Amino acid sequence: MRGGIIIPDTAKEKPQEAEVVNVGPGKLDDSGKRVPCEVKKGDRVLIGKYSGTEIKIDNEEFVIVREDEILGVIEK
């Protein structure tokens, strides 16, 4: 008998496409050195459906995500 979990396609999280509108200076590594972001303003990226934190500024909705939550960059 085999064990495991089977997740149907309808229950899988689908990634969402998003445009990077701004980036921070990067995160600090264990030694305190700043590691710059690899994505830049204008990049099209894929993020998980439930990634990040949703905020609303001047009636416009944004999602703030950490760089490690980005699944990939879409080539132009």
Backbone hydrogen bonds in HBPLUS format (Angstrom, degrees):
<---DONOR---> <-ACCEPTOR-->    atom                        ^
c    i                          cat <-CA-CA->   ^        H-A-AA   ^      H-
h    n   atom  resd res      DA  || num        DHA   H-A  angle D-A-AA Bond
n    s   type  num  typ     dist DA aas  dist angle  dist       angle   num
A0011-ALA N   A0008-PRO O   2.92 MM   3  5.50 154.3  1.99 118.3 126.1     1
A0012-LYS N   A0009-ASP O   3.31 MM   3  5.33 152.5  2.39 100.9 108.7     2
A0016-GLN N   A0047-ILE O   2.71 MM  31  5.34 166.7  1.73 162.9 166.4     3
A0047-ILE N   A0016-GLN O   2.85 MM  31  5.34 159.9  1.89 152.6 158.7     4
A0018-ALA N   A0045-VAL O   2.84 MM  27  5.35 152.6  1.91 154.0 159.2     5
A0045-VAL N   A0018-ALA O   2.82 MM  27  5.35 164.6  1.84 157.0 162.2     6
A0020-VAL N   A0043-ASP O   2.89 MM  23  5.41 165.7  1.91 162.2 166.8     7
A0042-GLY N   A0020-VAL O   2.80 MM  22  5.26 176.4  1.80 147.9 149.0     8
A0035-VAL N   A0027-LYS O   2.74 MM   8  5.47 170.5  1.75 169.0 172.0     9
A0029-ASP N   A0033-LYS O   2.88 MM   4  5.48 162.7  1.91 149.1 153.0    10
A0032-GLY N   A0029-ASP O   2.98 MM   3  5.28 162.6  2.01 114.4 119.8    11
A0043-ASP N   A0040-LYS O   3.05 MM   3  5.80 165.8  2.07 144.0 145.9    12
A0074-ILE N   A0044-ARG O   2.75 MM  30  5.37 169.6  1.76 149.5 153.0    13
A0046-LEU N   A0072-GLY O   2.87 MM  26  5.35 152.8  1.95 153.9 157.4    14
A0071-LEU N   A0046-LEU O   2.76 MM  25  5.32 150.9  1.84 153.4 159.5    15
A0051-SER N   A0048-GLY O   3.08 MM   3  5.01 170.7  2.09 112.6 113.1    16
A0053-THR N   A0064-ILE O   2.87 MM  11  5.15 147.7  1.97 137.6 147.4    17
A0064-ILE N   A0053-THR O   2.87 MM  11  5.15 167.6  1.88 145.4 144.8    18
A0055-ILE N   A0062-PHE O   2.86 MM   7  5.35 163.5  1.89 149.2 153.0    19
A0062-PHE N   A0055-ILE O   2.86 MM   7  5.35 166.0  1.88 154.6 157.5    20
A0057-ILE N   A0060-GLU O   2.85 MM   3  5.27 161.6  1.88 156.2 154.9    21
A0060-GLU N   A0057-ILE O   2.90 MM   3  5.27 151.9  1.98 113.8 123.1    22
A0069-GLU N   A0066-ARG O   2.91 MM   3  5.35 160.0  1.95 114.8 121.5    23
A0070-ILE N   A0067-GLU O   3.12 MM   3  5.49 163.3  2.15 112.0 117.3    24
